[in-house]
Amino acid sequence: MQPETQNQSVQWGGNADVAVSQNKVLRSTYMLLAVSLIPTIVGAAVGTILFDFSFMRASPIIASIAMLAIFYGWIYMIEKNKNTSLGLYLLLGFTFFMGLMLGPLLQKVLGFRNGGQLVMMAAGGTAGVFFILSGIAANAKRDFSFLGKFVMVGVIVAMLAVVANIFLQIPALSLALCGVFIILSSAIILWQINDIVRGGETNYISATLTLYVSVYNIFTSLLQILGIVGGDRD
């Protein structure tokens, strides 16, 4: 019986080490996600107060294509360098850029009489969605890996629709895409955090990038919906 007892001790010790490692990745991810909001807020303030985005309105198709190219190019560079300190700096630079790109939306929404309230509602709603989903993903016994394929297909379809709407400029499609991005981003949060807890994702920079983009998409989508249905121009 002695060898069996020793094997069980080794197995329990190994499980404990894995659990400690997973908790460390999760803590590091949450901490970096919180830190990433600082350059986002700074970028948003700079973009809203100091930048004139009239050039984007003058050439919306070219501006949208350029933004998509920068967005995916920057993500590629972060993922390529995710195991180095450069990946961390690239991520923080990316979050500043994404904050800067909030400028046109914030300028539009803050032009409403209740614009400040709408921004706070969108921020509060985003925080609520994230905390609820992260709590479910971290504590649920269910494996959410099945969401991976759903998310992959959904993101591809949604991005094709985004590219199409760059040329079509259909308001109803824009509103529908906001709802789609909220659903997809919520599924990504569930999948990513659950993947960390189960040991599938071991790189906190990559995990933070995924969660940051999801949180960003939820916030901007909620803000656009609130601006459309609740914006007070009087």
N, C-alpha and C positions, 0 to 999 in steps of 0.2 A: 504493500500500500504506500510505502514511502516515496517511490518514484512518481506515482500519480499525484501525491500531494505537492511534490516539488514542481511538477508540470503545471498544476493548477495555479501555484503561486507565481510562476513565470508568466502564465497567461493573464492573470489578474494584473500583474505589474505592467505588462505590455499594454493592456487595455487602459490602465490608468495613465500611462505615458501618452497614448494617443489622445485621450480625453483632454489632458493638459495642453497638448499641442493644438487641438481644435479650439479650445477656449482662448488660447493665446492669439490665434489667427482672428477669431471673432472679435476679441477686444481690440486688437490692432486695427481691424477694419472699421469698427464703430468710431474709434478715436480719430483715424485719418479722415473718415467721412465727416465728422464734426469739424475738424480743422479745415477741410476743403471748402466749407461754407464761408469761411472768412474771406479768402480771395474772391469768392463768388459775390459776396455782398459788396466788397470794394469795387469789383468790376461793374456790378449793377449800378452802383452810385455814380461811377465815372461815366458809364454809358448813358445814364438817364440825364445827368446834369450837364455834362461837358460835350457830349458827342452830337453831331448833326448827322442823322441817318437819311437825309434826303436823297443821297446818291443811291441808296438801296431802293427807295420808292421810285426813283427815276428809271432804274433798270432792275426790276424785281426778279426776272428770270436769271440774269447773269449773277446777281447777288446771291440768290438761293443756291445756284449750282456751285458757286465759289465757296459758300458756307458749308455745304455738304462735303466738298472736297477737303476743306481744312479740317472739318469735324472728323471724318473717317481717317484722314492722314495722320492726325494727331493721336487718335486712338491706336492706330497701328504702331506708332512710335512708342507709345506708353507700353503696349503689350510686348513689344520687342525688347524693351529695356526694363521690364517689370522686376527683374532680379537684381537690379543695381540701383544706386542712389539717384542716377539720372532719371530713372522711371518715376521716382517720387517727385522730383522737381518738374518733370514734364506733366505729371498729373496736376500739381498745384497751378502750373501755368495754364493748363487746360481749363481748370475751374475758374480762373480769372477771365479767360477768354469767353467762357460760357456765360459768366455774369455780365460781361460787356455786351454780349449779344441779347441780353434781356432788355437792353435799352429801348429799342423801338416799341416793344410790348408794354413796358412800364410807362413810357411817355404817353402812349395812347390811353392806357387805363387810368393813369393819374390825371389825365385831362378830364375825367368824369368828376362830378361834384363829390361822389362817394368813392373815388378811386383808392384812397388810402385804406378804406374799410374793405374793399374788394381784395386788395393785396394781402391784408391781414387774414381774411377769410381763406384765401387760397393757400397761404403759408400754414395756417392752422389745420386746414383740411389735409394738406400734404403730410404734415407731422403726424396727425392722427392715423392716417392710412399706413404710414411707415411703421409706427410703433405697434399698431395692432397686428399687421402682417409679420413683422419681425418676431413678435412674441409667439405667434402661431407657429412660424417656421422653426424657431429655436426649441420649442417645447413639444411639438407634435411628434408622436411616434411614427406617423406615416411618412413614407419616403416620397418626396415631391419631384423626384427625378423625371417622372413622366411628363412634367411640364416643359422639359427641355425641348422636345420636338415641336410641341405646340407653339412655344415662344419663337423658335427659329422660323417656322413657317409663317407665323403671324407677323413677325418683324419684316420679313422679306415682302409679304403682301402689302403691309402698311407703307413701307418705303417706296414701293412701286406706285402706290396711290399718291404719296406725297410728291413724287417726281411728276406724275401725271397732272396733279393739281397746280404745280408750278406754272404749267402752260394753260390749264383750263380755267383756273381761278374761280372755282365754284364755291360760294359761301357755305352751302349745305354740306358739301363734301368736307370742307375744313372743319365744320362743327362735328361731323361724324368721326373724323380722324382723331379729334380731341378725345372723344369717348373711347375709341379703339386704343389709343396710346395709354390711357389711364388703366384699362383692363390689362393690356400687355405688360405695362410696367409693374403693375401689382403682382402679376404672375411671375415676373422676373425676380422681384424681391423675395417672394416665397421660395422660389427655386434656388436662388443664390445663397440665401442664409441657411436654408436646409442643407445645401450642398457643403457649406463650411462646417456645419455641425456634424455632418456624417463623414467628414474627412475627404470629401471629393475635391474641394478647393483649398489649397494650402498657401496661396500667395495673396497677401492682404492688399497689395496695390491693385492687382487685377480685380479682386472682389470689390474693392472700394470704387473702382472705375465703373463697374457694372451697376452697383447700387446708386452711385451718384447720378449717372445718366437716367436711371429709372425715376429717382426722386425729382430730378430736373424736369423730366417729361410730365410727371404728374402735376407738378406745380404750374408749369406753363399751360398745360391743357386745362386745368381747373380755372386758371386766371382768364384764359380766353373765353371759356364758357360763361364765367361770371360776368365778364365784360359785355358779352353779347346779350345775356338775358337780364342782367341787373345793373348795367351801366346807366347812371343818371346824368344826362347832359344838361339839365336845367340848372 
